[in-house]
Amino acid sequence: MGLHINQYIENSIRQNWEELALTDFKGVSYQYKDIARKIAKIHILFEETGVKPGDKIALCGRNSSQWAVAMFGALTFGAIPVPILHEFKPDNIHHLVNHSDARLFFVDQAIWENLDSSHFGNLIGVLQISDYSILHSNDPKLDNARKHLNELFGKKYPERFTPDDVHYATPDRDSLAIINYTSGSMGFSKGVMIPYRAIESNIQFGIERLTFLKPGDGVVCMLPLAHMYGLCIELIHCFTKGCHIFFLTRVPSPKVIMDAFATVHPKLIITVPLIIEKIIKNKVFPLLDKPLMKFMLMMPFIDSRLLGKIKERLTATFGGNLVQIIVGGAALNKDVEKFLRRIEFPYTVGYGMTECAPLIAYAPWYENKELSCGRIVDRMTAEIDSPDPRNIAGELRVKGDNVMLGYYKNPEATAAALKDGWLYTGDLCTLDEDGFLFIRGRSKNMILGPSGQNIYPEEIEQRINNLPYVCESLVVEENQRLVALVYPDIENGTTQGLSFDDLSRMMRENIDSLNKDLPAYSRIADVKVLHEEFEKTPKRSIKRYLYQH
């Protein structure tokens, strides 16, 4: 068993005291000692306002150094961070802050302006993430503590603040560490209860398996920190190794990402398929489609040299210092994966879920098999519900240190997911003779958003089906866009004197209206209006697989 997660954080701060820790890209930078001071001040603020270990602390904002500090401040105090996606609509944010029983709420100013303070009656107060100033207070103790925070810090550490002053809470490993809400688009989010052991096990795996990452190495943090993939693997893991973490602090467009890679020169890149696919398709595939290039690739001797040049060019695109890219959240496009394997590019596809904080399977790029997502990680066991797991796909279930405690205040969902210590993933998989896992289908139908957000099409469909003259709908992914397939209520429309063209126009107006209430990542890009109803099973469920590509 490794160290407690808070001991990993404590040791990294002490060992890397003078080194750079966190940087807002093209903005302010902080050393590890600066982070330690900020954490100490947050702890004082908690103590003065009556926050206790085990209390929930909600966070909602774009990735930034101050967001990370607030999260570390809560975690190392023994409080329970509750990260909330900043892309959620105000009603959803209100609901999740209240549902989590949060005592304090750290939030971006821009998000706070669209929220209603009267919805947060149980909070001590609301703090702005950028500088921890008070946006709203329900307790004079909070006002007093924030006003005199520097003075209180000086009293507690009258000489000077040193590495010897860094001591963090170590609650029981099986107790609750983080509540991480799944990114349900419509208020159906479930609060995944992550224990300390799960974070600790994930961090230990990264320390032991990603040994090329050293103190001082630069890391570009692109994934939402409100997700376990970004939070655990990009932030906490890299922080415990003494890395220098850069936050984009803006929309991660290809241009912004490329600029960051060129500046940071990362060894390790943690990402989702869409980012890799865009780079390959835009920068490499057009080049390969040229007639001369196709001819040269067929030549036996030129082929390897040419592929080597392409690999060099692609490596330079990622900053020139790359050791490995880890892709998670979904499978890579098959054409892209085949090409990357052909040029021996150092990428690998892993597999996980929020409920495992997040790792379930991984293998380094030089071991992993094509279309596989690796082997089951350390301290985890897996079974496939199939008479022949090598050849016939069945539901994957896992148990071990990484598995959640359950869903917060949701015993029904917990009972459905956890049975006899096993977590039922909902994913259909095979496991080959060498222990490599292959995902054959996602029974949950989840779609991965452009920055790693989980999109659940059924939730959007429920909203579409409630709109005027809609009979039924499906939301599918086509070319990395969400497309709504809609079958209108033709019978009712005809009664009202509406033609099919009239109904088609109304369907598009419906979707335009719905998009205004959806987070940017789950908006519908196109509408296809059907003349006939969807094919059904005997139980009248839509045969979804017939409409997915």
Secondary structure in CASP SS format (residue, H / E / C, confidence):
PFRMAT SS
TARGET T0000
AUTHOR 0000-0000-0000
METHOD secondary structure of the structure
MODEL  1
M C 1.00
G C 1.00
L C 1.00
H C 1.00
I H 1.00
N H 1.00
Q H 1.00
Y H 1.00
I H 1.00
E H 1.00
N H 1.00
S H 1.00
I H 1.00
R H 1.00
Q H 1.00
N C 1.00
W C 1.00
E C 1.00
E C 1.00
L E 1.00
A E 1.00
L E 1.00
T E 1.00
D E 1.00
F C 1.00
K C 1.00
G C 1.00
V C 1.00
S E 1.00
Y E 1.00
Q E 1.00
Y H 1.00
K H 1.00
D H 1.00
I H 1.00
A H 1.00
R H 1.00
K H 1.00
I H 1.00
A H 1.00
K H 1.00
I H 1.00
H H 1.00
I H 1.00
L H 1.00
F H 1.00
E H 1.00
E H 1.00
T H 1.00
G C 1.00
V C 1.00
K C 1.00
P C 1.00
G C 1.00
D C 1.00
K E 1.00
I E 1.00
A E 1.00
L E 1.00
C E 1.00
G C 1.00
R C 1.00
N C 1.00
S C 1.00
S H 1.00
Q H 1.00
W H 1.00
A H 1.00
V H 1.00
A H 1.00
M H 1.00
F H 1.00
G H 1.00
A H 1.00
L H 1.00
T H 1.00
F H 1.00
G C 1.00
A C 1.00
I E 1.00
P E 1.00
V E 1.00
P E 1.00
I E 1.00
L C 1.00
H C 1.00
E C 1.00
F C 1.00
K C 1.00
P H 1.00
D H 1.00
N H 1.00
I H 1.00
H H 1.00
H H 1.00
L H 1.00
V H 1.00
N H 1.00
H H 1.00
S C 1.00
D C 1.00
A E 1.00
R E 1.00
L E 1.00
F E 1.00
F E 1.00
V E 1.00
D C 1.00
Q H 1.00
A H 1.00
I H 1.00
W H 1.00
E C 1.00
N C 1.00
L C 1.00
D C 1.00
S H 1.00
S H 1.00
H H 1.00
F C 1.00
G C 1.00
N C 1.00
L C 1.00
I C 1.00
G E 1.00
V E 1.00
L E 1.00
Q E 1.00
I C 1.00
S C 1.00
D C 1.00
Y C 1.00
S C 1.00
I E 1.00
L E 1.00
H E 1.00
S E 1.00
N C 1.00
D C 1.00
P H 1.00
K H 1.00
L H 1.00
D H 1.00
N H 1.00
A H 1.00
R H 1.00
K H 1.00
H C 1.00
L H 1.00
N H 1.00
E H 1.00
L H 1.00
F H 1.00
G H 1.00
K H 1.00
K H 1.00
Y C 1.00
P C 1.00
E C 1.00
R C 1.00
F C 1.00
T C 1.00
P H 1.00
D H 1.00
D H 1.00
V C 1.00
H C 1.00
Y C 1.00
A C 1.00
T C 1.00
P C 1.00
D C 1.00
R C 1.00
D C 1.00
S C 1.00
L E 1.00
A E 1.00
I E 1.00
I E 1.00
N E 1.00
Y E 1.00
T C 1.00
S C 1.00
G C 1.00
S C 1.00
M C 1.00
G C 1.00
F C 1.00
S C 1.00
K C 1.00
G E 1.00
V E 1.00
M E 1.00
I E 1.00
P E 1.00
Y H 1.00
R H 1.00
A H 1.00
I H 1.00
E H 1.00
S H 1.00
N H 1.00
I H 1.00
Q H 1.00
F H 1.00
G H 1.00
I H 1.00
E H 1.00
R H 1.00
L C 1.00
T C 1.00
F C 1.00
L C 1.00
K C 1.00
P C 1.00
G C 1.00
D C 1.00
G E 1.00
V E 1.00
V E 1.00
C E 1.00
M C 1.00
L C 1.00
P C 1.00
L C 1.00
A C 1.00
H C 1.00
M H 1.00
Y H 1.00
G H 1.00
L H 1.00
C H 1.00
I H 1.00
E H 1.00
L H 1.00
I H 1.00
H H 1.00
C H 1.00
F H 1.00
T H 1.00
K C 1.00
G C 1.00
C C 1.00
H E 1.00
I E 1.00
F E 1.00
F E 1.00
L C 1.00
T C 1.00
R C 1.00
V C 1.00
P C 1.00
S C 1.00
P H 1.00
K H 1.00
V H 1.00
I H 1.00
M H 1.00
D H 1.00
A H 1.00
F H 1.00
A H 1.00
T H 1.00
V H 1.00
H C 1.00
P C 1.00
K C 1.00
L E 1.00
I E 1.00
I E 1.00
T E 1.00
V C 1.00
P H 1.00
L H 1.00
I H 1.00
I H 1.00
E H 1.00
K H 1.00
I H 1.00
I H 1.00
K H 1.00
N H 1.00
K H 1.00
V C 1.00
F H 1.00
P H 1.00
L H 1.00
L H 1.00
D C 1.00
K C 1.00
P H 1.00
L H 1.00
M H 1.00
K H 1.00
F H 1.00
M H 1.00
L H 1.00
M H 1.00
M C 1.00
P H 1.00
F H 1.00
I H 1.00
D H 1.00
S H 1.00
R H 1.00
L H 1.00
L H 1.00
G H 1.00
K H 1.00
I H 1.00
K H 1.00
E H 1.00
R H 1.00
L H 1.00
T H 1.00
A H 1.00
T H 1.00
F C 1.00
G C 1.00
G C 1.00
N C 1.00
L C 1.00
V C 1.00
Q E 1.00
I E 1.00
I E 1.00
V E 1.00
G C 1.00
G C 1.00
A C 1.00
A C 1.00
L C 1.00
N C 1.00
K H 1.00
D H 1.00
V H 1.00
E H 1.00
K H 1.00
F H 1.00
L H 1.00
R H 1.00
R H 1.00
I C 1.00
E C 1.00
F C 1.00
P C 1.00
Y E 1.00
T E 1.00
V E 1.00
G C 1.00
Y E 1.00
G E 1.00
M C 1.00
T H 1.00
E H 1.00
C H 1.00
A C 1.00
P C 1.00
L E 1.00
I E 1.00
A E 1.00
Y E 1.00
A C 1.00
P C 1.00
W C 1.00
Y C 1.00
E C 1.00
N C 1.00
K C 1.00
E C 1.00
L C 1.00
S C 1.00
C C 1.00
G C 1.00
R E 1.00
I E 1.00
V C 1.00
D C 1.00
R C 1.00
M E 1.00
T E 1.00
A E 1.00
E E 1.00
I E 1.00
D E 1.00
S C 1.00
P C 1.00
D C 1.00
P C 1.00
R C 1.00
N C 1.00
I C 1.00
A C 1.00
G E 1.00
E E 1.00
L E 1.00
R E 1.00
V E 1.00
K E 1.00
G E 1.00
D C 1.00
N C 1.00
V C 1.00
M C 1.00
L C 1.00
G E 1.00
Y E 1.00
Y C 1.00
K C 1.00
N C 1.00
P H 1.00
E H 1.00
A H 1.00
T H 1.00
A H 1.00
A H 1.00
A H 1.00
L E 1.00
K E 1.00
D C 1.00
G C 1.00
W E 1.00
L E 1.00
Y E 1.00
T E 1.00
G E 1.00
D E 1.00
L E 1.00
C E 1.00
T E 1.00
L E 1.00
D C 1.00
E C 1.00
D C 1.00
G C 1.00
F E 1.00
L E 1.00
F E 1.00
I E 1.00
R E 1.00
G E 1.00
R E 1.00
S C 1.00
K C 1.00
N C 1.00
M C 1.00
I E 1.00
L E 1.00
G C 1.00
P C 1.00
S C 1.00
G C 1.00
Q C 1.00
N E 1.00
I E 1.00
Y C 1.00
P H 1.00
E H 1.00
E H 1.00
I H 1.00
E H 1.00
Q H 1.00
R H 1.00
I H 1.00
N H 1.00
N C 1.00
L C 1.00
P C 1.00
Y C 1.00
V E 1.00
C E 1.00
E E 1.00
S E 1.00
L E 1.00
V E 1.00
V E 1.00
E E 1.00
E E 1.00
N C 1.00
Q C 1.00
R E 1.00
L E 1.00
V E 1.00
A E 1.00
L E 1.00
V E 1.00
Y E 1.00
P E 1.00
D C 1.00
I H 1.00
E H 1.00
N H 1.00
G H 1.00
T H 1.00
T H 1.00
Q C 1.00
G C 1.00
L C 1.00
S C 1.00
F H 1.00
D H 1.00
D H 1.00
L H 1.00
S H 1.00
R H 1.00
M H 1.00
M H 1.00
R H 1.00
E H 1.00
N H 1.00
I H 1.00
D H 1.00
S H 1.00
L H 1.00
N H 1.00
K C 1.00
D C 1.00
L C 1.00
P C 1.00
A H 1.00
Y H 1.00
S H 1.00
R C 1.00
I C 1.00
A C 1.00
D E 1.00
V E 1.00
K E 1.00
V E 1.00
L C 1.00
H C 1.00
E C 1.00
E C 1.00
F C 1.00
E C 1.00
K E 1.00
T C 1.00
P C 1.00
K C 1.00
R C 1.00
S C 1.00
I E 1.00
K C 1.00
R H 1.00
Y H 1.00
L H 1.00
Y H 1.00
Q C 1.00
H C 1.00
END
